[in-house]
Amino acid sequence: MEAGEGLTKIQIDGSVDLLKKYQAISSETIVRFLESNAEQFKVEEEVVLTLELKNVQTLFLKIFEFNTETYYKKTLQPFNTGVNLDGLVASTERKVEDFKDRPANKKYIESFKFPELTGRVGLFIVEFIGNGLSARAVIKKGSLSLIHKPTIAGHLAYVLDENKKICLGDDGPTGVYFDGQYFPAKPEKGGKIFIPYGKTSMTAKAILLHNGFAQLCDFERLTETYSFSAWIHLNSESILIGNKASVVIKPQLQINSRLASNELIKHAKVTLTTTSYIDSIPVTKNFENIRFQNGRDCILDFQVPPYLGGISVSLECEVFNITQQKNQQFTASKSFPVSTHAHSYNMCEVYMRKEGKDHFVYVLGKNGEPRPDVNLSFDI
């Protein structure tokens, strides 16, 4: 009897545990999305959401449409899926009662279609409510992106739609909202958007707008930064005493690594300094108010003095920075040593000079004087 009673008690206790587990499983309610659901859909694509359900007999569906432009201008933050929906009126409400015959202890998968969102552009919240639980999905229909490049005057930008086509702005307001300013697209110029450079470089969120739809993106607005360099050349064959030699200057001005017009260069001044190898006394010649033109070299002529030991060329100029409202100074220089042979035992040197279409060979002494009756040999 004792053994039998003990066995009966174990069986009863085990049955109670199983009953409790069954009741717990049966009473559990599940309303959740599958991870395979998409978050973004194309404009003409039908929205389909799949849920895992359990112990739900009636399901309520609500669709809320958000004004993305107002939301992003207020927060400048990505959309918060936990936003409070109290007080908001759903644009669409639906009641589904197809689950009354489903057993409470069984999970099942259901897909829901939303044809009312086909062809729509915007940000939507779809909320499912069943047996005291809710699940929320943020659906994005359509997308915008920004392409831009720095130019001489600022950023040239375009807003693209989900098919990477330029939003011209002829079918609704299109532009970029950045740093409290709105920069519209110009339909007559193919949707171009011009964003001027700022006083300082700035990276922040920009709001892309097109036909009532808005999207956040990161944008770096550059400041107006110039860089300057100059190619300075002197033909060594032209350095003959009493001869007219030429210095060739080819400037290059860039703004944010983009070529800028040389006509922006103002107050250019070139100082040419020659030094004698006898007394090392420098002699300077200034070329004032030089104007540089695009595609043309600047050529400066000077007379070659006797006893020339070296030549140095320095260039000073200014460029007006519009965003900074001040002039920026730039310089470039180059030195040209001259082989004097002052301390050489060679009493003469051979030079070649082009005159018209012909080339002439000169044999000159240390002071540049002609040396006659010198035998030369040539390999042609």
ZINOR-V69480 format. One record per pair of residues at least 24 apart in sequence whose ideal C-beta (glycine too) atoms are under 8 Angstrom apart, sorted by the first residue. I is the first residue (numbers start at 0). J is the second residue. Records with the same first field share a line. If there is no record, write none. Layout:
I: J, J
This chain:
21: 104
24: 104
25: 54, 103, 104
26: 54, 103
27: 53, 54
28: 53, 54, 55, 129, 130, 131, 132
29: 53, 54, 55, 106, 132
30: 55, 58, 127, 128, 129, 130, 132, 133, 134
31: 134
32: 134, 136
33: 108
36: 136
38: 136, 137, 138, 139
39: 138, 139, 140, 142
40: 116, 138, 139, 140
41: 140, 141, 161
42: 118, 119, 120, 140, 141, 161
43: 117, 118
44: 117, 140
45: 112, 113, 114, 116, 117
46: 112, 113, 116, 117, 125, 138, 140
47: 110, 111, 112, 113
48: 110, 111, 113, 125, 136, 138
49: 108, 109, 110, 111
50: 108, 109, 110, 111, 127, 134
51: 106, 107, 108
52: 98, 101, 106, 107, 108, 109, 129
53: 103, 105, 106, 107
54: 103, 104, 130
55: 98, 101, 129, 130, 132
56: 96, 98, 99, 101, 129, 130
57: 94, 95, 96, 98, 99, 129, 130
58: 94, 95, 96, 98, 127, 128, 129
59: 92, 93, 94, 95, 127, 128, 129
60: 91, 92, 93, 94, 95, 111, 125, 126, 127, 128
61: 89, 91, 92, 93, 125, 126, 128
62: 89, 90, 91, 92, 113, 115, 116, 123, 124, 125, 126
63: 87, 89, 90, 123, 124, 126
64: 90, 121, 122, 123
65: 121, 122, 123, 124
67: 121, 122, 212, 213, 214
68: 206, 208, 211, 212, 213
70: 122, 213
71: 204, 206, 213, 214, 215
72: 176, 206
75: 203, 204, 206, 215
76: 204, 215
77: 215
78: 122, 137
80: 124, 135, 137
82: 124
84: 124, 126
89: 126
91: 115
116: 140
120: 210, 211, 212
121: 211, 212
141: 212
142: 214
143: 207, 209, 212, 213, 214, 216
144: 207, 214, 216
145: 175, 205, 207, 216, 218
147: 192, 194, 218
149: 221, 254, 255, 256, 257
150: 257
151: 254, 257, 259, 260
152: 193, 195, 196
153: 193, 194, 195, 196
154: 193, 194, 195, 196, 220, 221
155: 191, 192, 193
156: 182, 191, 192, 193, 194
157: 184, 190, 191, 192
158: 184, 190, 192, 207, 208, 209
160: 209
165: 189, 190
166: 190, 209, 210
168: 209
170: 210
171: 209, 210, 211
172: 208, 209, 210, 211
173: 208, 209, 210
174: 208
175: 205, 206, 207, 208, 218
176: 205, 206, 208
177: 203, 205, 206, 218, 220
178: 203, 220
194: 220
195: 322
196: 220, 221, 222, 223, 255, 321, 322
197: 221, 222, 322
198: 222, 322, 323
221: 255
222: 322, 323
223: 254, 255, 320, 321, 322, 323
224: 254, 255
225: 252, 253, 254, 259, 318, 320, 327, 329
226: 252, 253, 254, 256
227: 251, 252, 253, 264, 316, 318, 329, 331
228: 331
229: 314, 331
231: 312, 314, 331, 332, 333
233: 310, 312, 335
235: 335, 337
236: 350, 351, 352, 353
237: 303, 352
238: 303, 307, 310, 337
239: 303, 350, 352, 361, 363, 367
240: 303, 304, 305, 307, 366, 367
241: 302, 303, 305, 367
242: 302, 303
243: 300, 301, 302, 303
244: 300, 301, 302, 303
245: 298, 299, 300, 301
246: 271, 298, 299, 300, 301, 312
247: 296, 297, 298
248: 296, 297, 298, 299, 312, 314
249: 296, 297
250: 291, 297, 314, 316, 331
252: 318
260: 293
261: 291, 292, 293
262: 290, 291, 292, 293
263: 318, 319
264: 291, 316, 317, 318
265: 316, 317, 318, 319, 326
266: 315, 316, 317
267: 291, 314, 315, 316
268: 314, 315, 316
269: 299, 312, 313, 314, 315
270: 312, 313, 315
271: 299, 301, 310, 311, 312
272: 310, 311, 312, 313
273: 301, 304, 307, 309, 310
274: 307, 308, 309, 310, 311
275: 304, 306, 307, 308
276: 306, 307, 308, 309, 337, 339, 341
277: 306, 308, 341
279: 308
305: 366, 367
306: 339, 366
307: 337, 339
308: 336, 337, 339, 341
309: 334, 335, 336, 337
310: 334, 335, 337
311: 335
339: 365
340: 365
341: 365
346: 370
347: 373
349: 375
